C-alpha cells in the first residue's frame, strides 16, 4: 500500500525546524548554529531533517522566506484598499515591510551578519527571486491605479513594476552594505541619506511622478538602524 502524507502534519513538522532555527539564529547567530543544535532542540534525527531540507542554507532560506511571506501578507489590505492613493500605497507597502523587520531587531541583525557572505550567494539569489515574484504583481496594480489617478505616467505598468522591483532589490543590497559600513564607522549618516535619497529620486523618475511624491524608504526605520540623528527630508 502506498503511504500517504498528511499535508498539514508535514507543514507543522517542517515549521518546527524553521522555528528552532530562527531561535538559534537570533540567540547565537547563523554561523554558530549547527544542524545538530536544531536536531537536539527538537529531539529529531538527521533523516527527519533531510526529509525537509537539503542543507543548513536551505533552512536559512526557509526562515527568511517565512518572514517575507508574513511581511508581504500584512500589507495586502493596504494594497487592496481603493480609497488609498497609489503614491501612499507604495510608501505604505515598503514602510510596512520595514516596520515588520524593525519589530525583530535581534533576528534581523543576526541575519545581516551573514547575509552578504559569498557562501550564501545562492540563498540570497533565491530569496530575492521569491520576493520579486511576490511584490512585482502588487506594484503593477498600484502603478495601474496611479496612471488612472494621474499621479503616474508610464506606458507599461508591468514593465515599470519590474524596474521598480529591480531598484528595490538594489536598494536592499545597498542598505545592507551601508549598515555594515555604518557599524564599522567608515561612513557618516549623511552618506546614508545621500544614497537612499538617490533611490527615492529614481522611483519618481521611473513613474514620471512629481519629485518627492513616491517615498519607498521609511525614515523612522532609517533613524533606528543608522543613527539617532535627524534624517534630512
Backbone as numpy.savetxt, mean C-alpha at the origin, in Angstrom:
# Nx Ny Nz CAx CAy CAz Cx Cy Cz
-11.75 -42.91 -2.66 -12.59 -41.71 -2.66 -11.71 -40.46 -2.66
-12.07 -39.52 -3.50 -11.31 -38.27 -3.58 -11.60 -37.42 -2.36
-10.56 -36.93 -1.73 -10.71 -36.11 -0.54 -11.10 -34.69 -0.93
-12.15 -34.20 -0.36 -12.58 -32.83 -0.62 -12.07 -31.91 0.47
-11.85 -30.66 0.11 -11.30 -29.70 1.06 -12.33 -28.63 1.37
-12.48 -28.34 2.63 -13.40 -27.31 3.06 -12.74 -25.95 2.83
-13.26 -25.13 1.89 -12.60 -23.84 1.58 -12.50 -22.92 2.79
-13.55 -22.94 3.63 -13.53 -22.07 4.81 -12.45 -22.49 5.79
-12.37 -23.79 6.04 -11.34 -24.30 6.96 -9.95 -24.03 6.40
-9.80 -24.18 5.07 -8.52 -23.92 4.42 -8.11 -22.46 4.64
-9.05 -21.54 4.43 -8.76 -20.11 4.58 -8.43 -19.76 6.02
-9.17 -20.35 6.96 -8.93 -20.07 8.37 -7.54 -20.55 8.78
-7.18 -21.75 8.35 -5.87 -22.29 8.70 -4.76 -21.47 8.08
-4.94 -21.08 6.81 -3.94 -20.25 6.15 -3.80 -18.92 6.88
-4.92 -18.33 7.27 -4.89 -17.06 7.98 -4.15 -17.17 9.31
-4.19 -18.33 9.94 -3.48 -18.49 11.21 -1.98 -18.35 11.01
-1.46 -18.83 9.88 -0.04 -18.65 9.57 0.26 -17.18 9.32
-0.63 -16.49 8.60 -0.43 -15.07 8.32 -0.49 -14.26 9.61
-1.43 -14.61 10.50 -1.53 -13.91 11.79 -0.24 -14.06 12.59
0.26 -15.29 12.65 1.48 -15.54 13.43 2.66 -14.79 12.83
2.79 -14.83 11.51 3.90 -14.13 10.85 3.82 -12.64 11.10
2.63 -12.07 11.00 2.47 -10.64 11.23 2.91 -10.27 12.64
2.56 -11.10 13.61 2.96 -10.83 14.98 4.47 -10.86 15.15
5.12 -11.83 14.52 6.58 -11.92 14.63 7.28 -10.80 13.87
6.76 -10.44 12.69 7.36 -9.33 11.94 7.31 -8.06 12.77
6.20 -7.85 13.44 6.04 -6.64 14.25 6.91 -6.68 15.49
7.05 -7.84 16.12 7.76 -7.92 17.41 9.27 -8.10 17.27
9.70 -8.81 16.23 11.14 -9.07 16.12 11.73 -8.77 14.75
10.88 -8.49 13.76 11.37 -8.16 12.43 11.34 -9.35 11.49
11.16 -9.08 10.21 11.05 -10.14 9.22 12.33 -10.95 9.12
13.48 -10.27 9.05 14.74 -10.98 8.89 15.02 -11.90 10.07
14.62 -11.48 11.28 14.88 -12.28 12.47 13.86 -13.41 12.64
12.69 -13.27 12.01 11.67 -14.31 12.10 12.08 -15.51 11.26
11.83 -16.70 11.78 12.07 -17.92 11.03 10.76 -18.67 10.81
10.76 -19.53 9.83 9.59 -20.38 9.62 9.33 -21.22 10.86
10.40 -21.64 11.52 10.24 -22.45 12.72 9.53 -21.67 13.83
9.79 -20.36 13.91 9.07 -19.53 14.89 7.56 -19.66 14.68
7.15 -19.59 13.42 5.74 -19.66 13.09 5.18 -21.04 13.41
5.95 -22.07 13.06 5.51 -23.44 13.34 5.35 -23.67 14.83
6.32 -23.20 15.62 6.25 -23.37 17.07 5.06 -22.63 17.65
4.79 -21.44 17.14 3.68 -20.64 17.64 2.34 -21.36 17.42
2.23 -22.05 16.29 0.96 -22.69 15.93 0.92 -24.17 16.27
2.08 -24.73 16.65 2.14 -26.16 16.87 1.90 -26.92 15.58
2.43 -26.37 14.49 2.19 -26.94 13.16 3.46 -27.59 12.63
3.30 -28.43 11.62 4.42 -29.11 10.98 4.90 -28.34 9.76
6.11 -28.66 9.30 6.61 -28.03 8.09 5.73 -28.40 6.89
5.21 -29.61 6.90 4.33 -30.03 5.82 3.09 -29.15 5.74
2.55 -28.80 6.91 1.38 -27.93 6.94 1.71 -26.56 6.38
2.89 -26.03 6.77 3.30 -24.72 6.27 3.42 -24.73 4.75
4.12 -25.74 4.22 4.37 -25.76 2.79 3.13 -26.16 1.98
2.10 -26.55 2.66 0.82 -26.76 1.98 0.22 -25.42 1.53
0.52 -24.36 2.31 -0.04 -23.04 2.02 0.97 -22.09 1.38
2.23 -22.21 1.72 3.25 -21.26 1.27 4.48 -22.02 0.79
5.09 -21.51 -0.28 6.29 -22.21 -0.77 7.58 -21.63 -0.22
7.49 -20.56 0.56 8.70 -19.94 1.10 8.34 -18.92 2.18
9.36 -18.46 2.87 9.18 -17.38 3.85 8.75 -16.10 3.14
9.28 -15.86 1.95 8.90 -14.67 1.19 7.43 -14.70 0.80
6.93 -15.89 0.48 5.50 -16.01 0.15 4.64 -15.65 1.35
5.13 -15.97 2.55 4.41 -15.61 3.76 4.41 -14.10 3.96
5.54 -13.45 3.68 5.61 -11.99 3.75 4.63 -11.38 2.76
4.58 -11.92 1.55 3.65 -11.41 0.56 2.21 -11.53 1.04
1.88 -12.64 1.70 0.53 -12.85 2.21 0.18 -11.81 3.27
1.14 -11.48 4.13 0.91 -10.46 5.16 0.61 -9.11 4.52
1.43 -8.73 3.54 1.25 -7.43 2.88 -0.03 -7.42 2.05
-0.30 -8.51 1.33 -1.52 -8.59 0.52 -2.77 -8.39 1.37
-2.78 -9.00 2.54 -3.96 -8.88 3.40 -4.13 -7.45 3.88
-3.03 -6.78 4.19 -3.11 -5.38 4.59 -3.65 -4.52 3.45
-3.16 -4.77 2.24 -3.60 -4.00 1.07 -5.09 -4.21 0.84
-5.53 -5.47 0.90 -6.94 -5.77 0.67 -7.83 -5.02 1.67
-7.43 -5.05 2.94 -8.23 -4.39 3.97 -8.23 -2.88 3.79
-7.06 -2.31 3.45 -6.97 -0.85 3.27 -7.81 -0.38 2.09
-7.76 -1.13 0.99 -8.52 -0.74 -0.20 -10.02 -0.92 0.04
-10.39 -2.03 0.67 -11.82 -2.30 0.92 -12.43 -1.20 1.79
-11.64 -0.68 2.72 -12.17 0.37 3.60 -12.50 1.65 2.85
-11.91 1.83 1.67 -12.15 3.07 0.91 -13.28 2.93 -0.11
-13.81 1.71 -0.29 -14.84 1.48 -1.30 -16.08 2.35 -1.10
-16.59 2.52 0.12 -17.78 3.37 0.28 -17.56 4.80 -0.22
-16.36 5.35 0.04 -16.07 6.70 -0.44 -16.06 6.73 -1.97
-15.38 5.78 -2.58 -15.27 5.76 -4.04 -16.64 5.61 -4.70
-17.55 4.90 -4.07 -18.87 4.65 -4.64 -19.88 5.75 -4.31
-19.51 6.71 -3.48 -20.45 7.75 -3.05 -20.65 8.78 -4.17
-21.85 8.87 -4.75 -22.07 9.80 -5.87 -22.09 11.27 -5.45
-22.15 11.54 -4.15 -22.21 12.93 -3.70 -20.83 13.55 -3.49
-19.77 12.75 -3.61 -18.41 13.24 -3.39 -17.75 13.51 -4.73
-17.12 14.68 -4.87 -16.48 15.05 -6.14 -15.25 14.17 -6.40
-14.86 14.08 -7.66 -13.73 13.24 -8.05 -12.41 13.66 -7.40
-12.05 14.96 -7.37 -10.80 15.33 -6.70 -10.78 14.94 -5.23
-11.91 15.10 -4.55 -11.99 14.72 -3.14 -11.87 13.21 -2.98
-12.42 12.47 -3.95 -12.32 11.01 -3.88 -10.87 10.54 -4.02
-10.14 11.14 -4.95 -8.74 10.73 -5.12 -7.95 11.00 -3.85
-8.13 12.19 -3.30 -7.44 12.50 -2.04 -7.89 11.54 -0.94
-9.19 11.32 -0.84 -9.70 10.46 0.22 -9.25 9.02 0.08
-9.15 8.54 -1.17 -8.70 7.17 -1.42 -7.29 6.97 -0.89
-6.38 7.84 -1.28 -4.99 7.68 -0.87 -4.78 8.06 0.60
-5.51 9.05 1.06 -5.40 9.43 2.47 -5.91 8.31 3.36
-6.99 7.65 2.94 -7.53 6.55 3.73 -6.57 5.38 3.82
-5.93 5.06 2.70 -4.93 3.98 2.71 -3.76 4.36 3.61
-3.35 5.62 3.54 -2.25 6.09 4.40 -2.63 6.01 5.87
-3.86 6.38 6.19 -4.29 6.31 7.59 -4.32 4.87 8.09
-4.72 3.95 7.20 -4.73 2.54 7.57 -3.31 2.10 7.95
-2.34 2.46 7.13 -0.94 2.12 7.43 -0.47 2.82 8.69
-0.87 4.08 8.84 -0.40 4.88 9.96 -0.92 4.36 11.29
-2.04 3.65 11.26 -2.60 3.08 12.49 -1.82 1.85 12.94
-0.86 1.40 12.12 -0.06 0.21 12.42 1.42 0.56 12.29
1.90 1.54 13.05 3.27 2.04 12.84 4.36 1.00 13.09
4.19 0.15 14.12 5.23 -0.84 14.42 5.35 -1.84 13.28
4.20 -2.32 12.79 4.23 -3.29 11.69 4.79 -2.67 10.43
4.36 -1.46 10.10 4.84 -0.81 8.89 6.34 -0.55 8.96
6.82 -0.10 10.13 8.25 0.15 10.29 9.05 -1.13 10.11
8.52 -2.24 10.64 9.21 -3.52 10.52 9.27 -3.98 9.07
8.17 -3.78 8.34 8.15 -4.17 6.93 9.07 -3.28 6.10
9.07 -1.98 6.40 9.91 -1.06 5.64 11.40 -1.39 5.80
11.77 -1.93 6.95 13.18 -2.26 7.19 13.71 -3.26 6.17
12.85 -4.12 5.69 13.30 -5.17 4.77 12.74 -5.06 3.38
11.77 -4.13 3.18 11.00 -4.09 1.93 11.87 -3.84 0.71
12.86 -2.96 0.80 13.66 -2.60 -0.37 14.85 -3.52 -0.58
14.96 -4.59 0.20 16.05 -5.54 0.05 15.97 -6.22 -1.32
17.13 -6.45 -1.94 17.17 -7.15 -3.22 16.57 -8.54 -3.09
16.69 -9.16 -1.92 16.15 -10.50 -1.72 14.63 -10.53 -1.84
13.99 -9.39 -1.64 12.53 -9.32 -1.67 12.00 -8.65 -2.93
12.84 -8.54 -3.95 12.43 -7.85 -5.18 11.24 -8.54 -5.85
11.23 -9.86 -5.86 10.13 -10.59 -6.49 8.83 -10.36 -5.73
8.92 -10.43 -4.40 7.74 -10.18 -3.57 7.22 -8.77 -3.81
8.13 -7.82 -3.83 7.75 -6.42 -4.03 7.02 -6.23 -5.36
7.56 -6.85 -6.41 6.94 -6.73 -7.73 5.56 -7.37 -7.75
5.39 -8.52 -7.12 4.09 -9.19 -7.09 3.07 -8.37 -6.31
3.51 -7.81 -5.19 2.58 -7.01 -4.38 2.15 -5.77 -5.15
3.09 -5.07 -5.76 2.75 -3.86 -6.50 1.83 -4.18 -7.68
2.05 -5.33 -8.33 1.18 -5.73 -9.42 -0.25 -5.96 -8.90
-0.34 -6.57 -7.72 -1.65 -6.80 -7.12 -2.33 -5.51 -6.72
-1.57 -4.58 -6.16 -2.13 -3.27 -5.79 -2.66 -2.56 -7.02
-1.90 -2.61 -8.10 -2.32 -1.96 -9.34 -3.62 -2.56 -9.85
-3.74 -3.88 -9.78 -4.96 -4.53 -10.25 -6.17 -4.12 -9.43
-5.97 -3.84 -8.15 -7.08 -3.43 -7.29 -7.46 -1.97 -7.49
-6.45 -1.10 -7.58 -6.70 0.34 -7.56 -6.97 0.96 -8.93
-6.38 0.41 -10.00 -6.55 1.05 -11.31 -8.01 1.15 -11.74
-8.83 0.10 -11.59 -10.25 0.26 -11.95 -10.96 1.32 -11.11
-10.62 1.41 -9.82 -11.20 2.45 -8.96 -10.85 3.83 -9.48
-9.57 4.01 -9.81 -9.13 5.31 -10.31 -9.79 5.65 -11.64
-9.97 4.66 -12.50 -10.60 4.91 -13.80 -12.02 5.43 -13.62
-12.76 4.85 -12.69 -14.12 5.31 -12.44 -14.14 6.74 -11.89
-13.17 7.03 -11.02 -13.10 8.38 -10.47 -12.76 9.39 -11.58
-11.85 9.01 -12.48 -11.47 9.91 -13.58 -12.66 10.14 -14.50
-13.43 9.10 -14.79 -14.65 9.28 -15.60 -15.59 10.28 -14.95
-15.75 10.13 -13.63 -16.61 11.07 -12.91 -16.06 12.48 -13.01
-14.74 12.62 -12.85 -14.13 13.95 -12.93 -14.29 14.59 -14.28
-14.22 13.79 -15.34 -14.49 14.31 -16.68 -15.91 14.84 -16.79
-16.85 14.04 -16.27 -18.26 14.43 -16.35 -18.54 15.69 -15.54
-17.83 15.86 -14.43 -18.00 17.04 -13.59 -17.34 18.27 -14.19
-16.37 18.06 -15.09 -15.59 19.17 -15.62 -14.36 19.47 -14.77
-14.08 18.63 -13.77 -12.89 18.83 -12.94 -11.63 18.30 -13.61
-11.77 17.27 -14.46 -10.65 16.70 -15.20 -10.95 16.82 -16.69
-9.89 16.68 -17.49 -10.07 16.75 -18.94 -9.09 15.80 -19.59
-9.47 14.52 -19.67 -8.58 13.51 -20.26 -9.35 12.76 -21.35
-8.60 12.28 -22.36 -9.23 11.58 -23.45 -9.62 10.15 -23.11
-8.77 9.49 -22.32 -9.01 8.08 -21.97 -8.88 7.89 -20.47
-9.99 7.79 -19.76 -9.92 7.57 -18.31 -9.14 6.32 -17.92
-9.28 5.25 -18.72 -8.58 4.01 -18.40 -7.07 4.18 -18.51
-6.62 4.81 -19.59 -5.18 5.03 -19.76 -4.64 6.01 -18.72
-5.42 7.05 -18.44 -5.00 8.02 -17.43 -4.90 7.37 -16.06
-5.84 6.47 -15.75 -5.79 5.76 -14.47 -4.54 4.90 -14.39
-4.16 4.26 -15.49 -2.95 3.44 -15.51 -1.71 4.30 -15.26
-1.70 5.50 -15.86 -0.57 6.41 -15.65 -0.53 6.87 -14.19
-1.69 7.20 -13.63 -1.75 7.60 -12.23 -1.26 6.48 -11.32
-1.61 5.23 -11.69 -1.17 4.10 -10.88 0.34 3.95 -10.93
0.92 4.16 -12.13 2.38 4.10 -12.25 3.03 5.19 -11.41
2.44 6.38 -11.43 2.94 7.46 -10.58 2.85 7.09 -9.10
1.74 6.44 -8.73 1.54 6.05 -7.34 2.58 5.03 -6.90
2.86 4.07 -7.77 3.88 3.08 -7.44 5.25 3.75 -7.28
5.54 4.68 -8.18 6.80 5.41 -8.05 6.84 6.24 -6.79
5.72 6.85 -6.46 5.63 7.65 -5.24 5.88 6.80 -4.00
5.28 5.61 -3.97 5.47 4.73 -2.82 6.92 4.30 -2.67
7.54 3.93 -3.78 8.94 3.52 -3.71 9.83 4.68 -3.28
9.56 5.86 -3.85 10.37 7.03 -3.50 10.15 7.41 -2.04
8.91 7.28 -1.55 8.64 7.60 -0.16 9.41 6.69 0.79
9.53 5.41 0.42 10.30 4.48 1.25 11.77 4.89 1.26
12.29 5.23 0.10 13.68 5.68 0.03 13.90 6.94 0.85
12.94 7.87 0.79 13.05 9.10 1.58 12.98 8.82 3.07
12.13 7.86 3.44 12.00 7.50 4.84 13.33 6.94 5.38
13.93 6.05 4.61 15.21 5.47 5.02 16.27 6.56 5.13
16.31 7.46 4.14 17.29 8.54 4.16 17.04 9.49 5.32
15.76 9.75 5.61 15.41 10.64 6.72 15.82 10.03 8.04
15.61 8.72 8.18 16.03 8.04 9.40 17.54 8.08 9.58
18.25 8.06 8.45 19.71 8.12 8.50 20.23 9.54 8.67
19.33 10.52 8.58 19.73 11.91 8.76 20.44 12.51 7.57
20.24 11.93 6.38 20.96 12.42 5.20 20.14 13.39 4.36
18.86 13.57 4.69 18.03 14.54 3.98 17.23 15.34 5.00
16.73 16.47 4.56 15.93 17.32 5.43 14.44 17.12 5.13
13.61 17.64 6.01 12.17 17.58 5.77 11.81 18.38 4.52
12.58 19.44 4.24 12.33 20.23 3.04 12.58 19.41 1.78
13.56 18.51 1.82 13.81 17.62 0.69 12.61 16.72 0.44
12.04 16.22 1.53 10.86 15.36 1.42 9.70 16.14 0.81
9.46 17.33 1.32 8.37 18.18 0.82 8.50 18.44 -0.67
9.71 18.76 -1.09 9.93 19.10 -2.50 9.63 17.89 -3.40
10.10 16.73 -2.99 9.89 15.53 -3.80 8.42 15.15 -3.87
7.75 15.14 -2.74 6.33 14.79 -2.72 5.50 15.82 -3.48
5.91 17.07 -3.39 5.21 18.12 -4.12 5.28 17.92 -5.62
6.39 17.39 -6.12 6.53 17.13 -7.56 5.53 16.07 -8.01
5.29 15.08 -7.16 4.30 14.06 -7.51 2.89 14.63 -7.52
2.60 15.52 -6.58 1.29 16.17 -6.56 1.07 16.95 -7.85
2.08 17.69 -8.30 1.98 18.44 -9.56 1.76 17.50 -10.74
2.42 16.35 -10.71 2.28 15.39 -11.82 0.85 14.86 -11.91
0.21 14.60 -10.76 -1.19 14.16 -10.77 -2.07 15.20 -11.46
-1.90 16.46 -11.09 -2.71 17.52 -11.70 -2.51 17.57 -13.22
-1.28 17.41 -13.67 -0.99 17.53 -15.09 -1.57 16.36 -15.88
-1.48 15.15 -15.32 -2.05 13.98 -16.00 -3.55 14.15 -16.20
-4.21 14.74 -15.20 -5.66 14.89 -15.24 -6.10 16.22 -15.87
-5.12 17.05 -16.24 -5.43 18.39 -16.75 -6.37 19.11 -15.78
-5.99 19.04 -14.51 -6.79 19.65 -13.44 -6.10 20.92 -12.95
-6.85 21.87 -12.39 -6.24 23.08 -11.85 -5.18 22.73 -10.81
-4.07 23.45 -10.75 -3.00 23.16 -9.78 -3.54 23.08 -8.36
-3.14 22.03 -7.67 -3.52 21.87 -6.27 -4.89 21.26 -6.05
-5.59 20.90 -7.13 -6.94 20.37 -6.95 -6.94 18.88 -6.63
-5.85 18.18 -6.98 -5.73 16.76 -6.67 -4.52 16.57 -5.75
-4.76 16.11 -4.54 -3.68 15.95 -3.57 -3.65 14.49 -3.10
-2.80 13.65 -3.73 -2.76 12.24 -3.36 -1.91 11.93 -2.14
-1.46 12.97 -1.45 -0.59 12.79 -0.29 -1.28 13.31 0.96
-1.32 12.51 2.01 -1.90 12.94 3.28 -0.81 13.62 4.10
-0.91 14.95 4.23 0.14 15.70 4.91 0.27 15.33 6.38
-0.84 14.94 7.01 -0.77 14.54 8.42 0.09 13.29 8.58
-0.03 12.37 7.64 0.79 11.15 7.69 2.25 11.49 7.42
2.49 12.40 6.49 3.86 12.82 6.21 4.51 13.40 7.46
3.75 14.22 8.19 4.30 14.81 9.41 4.71 13.73 10.41
3.88 12.71 10.54 4.16 11.69 11.55 5.37 10.85 11.17
5.50 10.54 9.88 6.58 9.64 9.47 7.90 10.36 9.21
7.84 11.62 8.79 9.07 12.29 8.38 9.52 13.41 9.31
8.69 13.77 10.26 9.10 14.82 11.18 7.91 15.55 11.74
8.11 16.19 12.87 7.02 16.90 13.55 6.84 18.33 13.06
7.79 18.83 12.24 7.67 20.19 11.76 6.48 20.34 10.83
6.04 21.55 10.68 4.93 21.82 9.78 5.36 21.57 8.34
4.46 20.95 7.56 4.70 20.74 6.14 4.14 21.94 5.36
4.92 22.47 4.45 4.42 23.56 3.63 3.32 23.07 2.72
2.23 23.81 2.62 1.12 23.40 1.76 0.95 24.36 0.61
